[in-house]
Amino acid sequence: QYQGLAGRSTSEVLELYSAHGQQQKLQRNSVVTQLHGAIKKRLKQDLKSLRSLALELSKDFQRQSKTYLCHILTAVQGIQLQNEAMQMLQIKAFDLEQSLEEVTERYEREKQKRRALHNSLVELRGNIRVHCRIRPLLPFDTAAGHSVSQTRQRNLSEKVAYAADDETVLVKCSRPGHASINKTFQFERVYNASESQDTVFADVAPLLTSLLDGYNVCIMAYGQTGSGKTYTMLGPQLEENFAYAIEDESELGIIPRATQEVFRLISEKPPGSCWVEVSVVEVYNNEIFDLLAKDSCGKVSGVKRDVVTTREGRSDVPLLMYETVENASEFLHLVNKGLERRVRHPTLVHADSSRSHLVVTLTITTAVSGESLGTSWEDEQTSQRLSREVSCTFPQKMRDNTSASSSRASSPEQLEAAEKRKQVKTRLQLVDLAGSECVG
């Protein structure tokens, strides 16, 4: 193209170059116009789409806003209702707290009244009460070469002694050559031959409530050999080791029943406020043997203990062994160990007669705060007086208070709390006395 320009004049060349430039300019303008139109058209389409999308988004936003607003209003109403309900519950809780405080105060007052009335009733009935139990005829009651017929056992008039009523025992006295005489004896309570262990313990159980109220209690069985003292106090015994059988709970005696009741009463008190120690003592030939003491080899055996007189003039057994128990099972285990070492000899009446006095002592230590000393333990003189009247003849050595509290008070706060608490000790002594061989 440019070669064809050779030989042409400059003006022609310029004209051709100008024409060519205009042509290219027109082409560029045409292309720009087309591009501008396409872009403008596309922009209009995109703008229309955006407007449509924005409209849909706006409608959806308004719709969701209304939904969320309804939810928020519902939630606000629910919160308001819950706040009102919470206020009502708080008012009710406050009223219930006040009612509980009033009921608790009334309960404590009634509890104190009940305790006072109960102990007054115990004192009115007598600090020392004597009950009489008549046992049924047993095989060893039959004389040698004779037999007791069933008719005779059923015939009330053939028995030597029987219960005329709940407080009277009638004894038929007859000697050869003399007229038969009926004598009557009065007791606070008389149990006939058919009355169970449950009935006997029912009259003893109220004393255990007094025990937890600060009174010392002693329950003692006394009578001739074979009259049923050990059965009443312990229950039926196994022949191989003289331990008492506990398979039949209805046959349990006073000692296991009293222990179960004591631990039941303790369980109603605050945890850790009471603890129990046990000693098992045998009195044989005017000597005291500790049935829980261990010899030099560590074996449990009856060790003789001496009775000393304190500066206050009271008798004491200073080296008596005390075992801490936490439940009735541990207590019964210790009593069984002591029974295995109890002195027994056959007699004309009983092949395995207990020839010694058995004294089982439960020492209950109760931690009492200073605030309650004036209420539940205020009648200390009465307690001490009752203690002197019903406790056994030889007092027991109590565990040192400092050793009992040293393991519990470690921090200054606990030491301060321990100083405000007083330890009150009460004793339940369960005594099975040896019987006399005199039977007639």
Secondary structure, 3 states (H helix, E strand, C coil): CCHHHCCCCHHHHHHHHHHHHHHHHHHHHHHHHHHHHHHHHHHHHHHHHHHHHHHHHHHHHHHHHHHHHHHHHHHHHHHHHHHHHHHHHHHHHHHHHHHHHHHHHHHHHHHHHHHHHHHHHHHHHCCCCCEEECCCCCHHHCCCCCCCCHHHHHCHHHCCEEEEECCEEEEEECCCCCCCEEEEEECCEEECCCCCHHHHHHHHHHHHHHHHCCCCEEEEECCCCCCCHHHHHCCCECCCCCCECCCCHHHCCHHHHHHHHHHHHHHCCCCCCEEEEEEEEEEECCEEEECCCECCCCCECCEEECCEECCCCCEECCCCCCEEECCHHHHHHHHHHHHCCCCEECCCCCCCEECCEEEEEEEEEEEEEHHHCCCCCCCHHHHHHHHHHHCCCCCCCCCCHHHHHHCCCCCHHHHHHHHCEEEEEEEEEEEECCCCCCCC
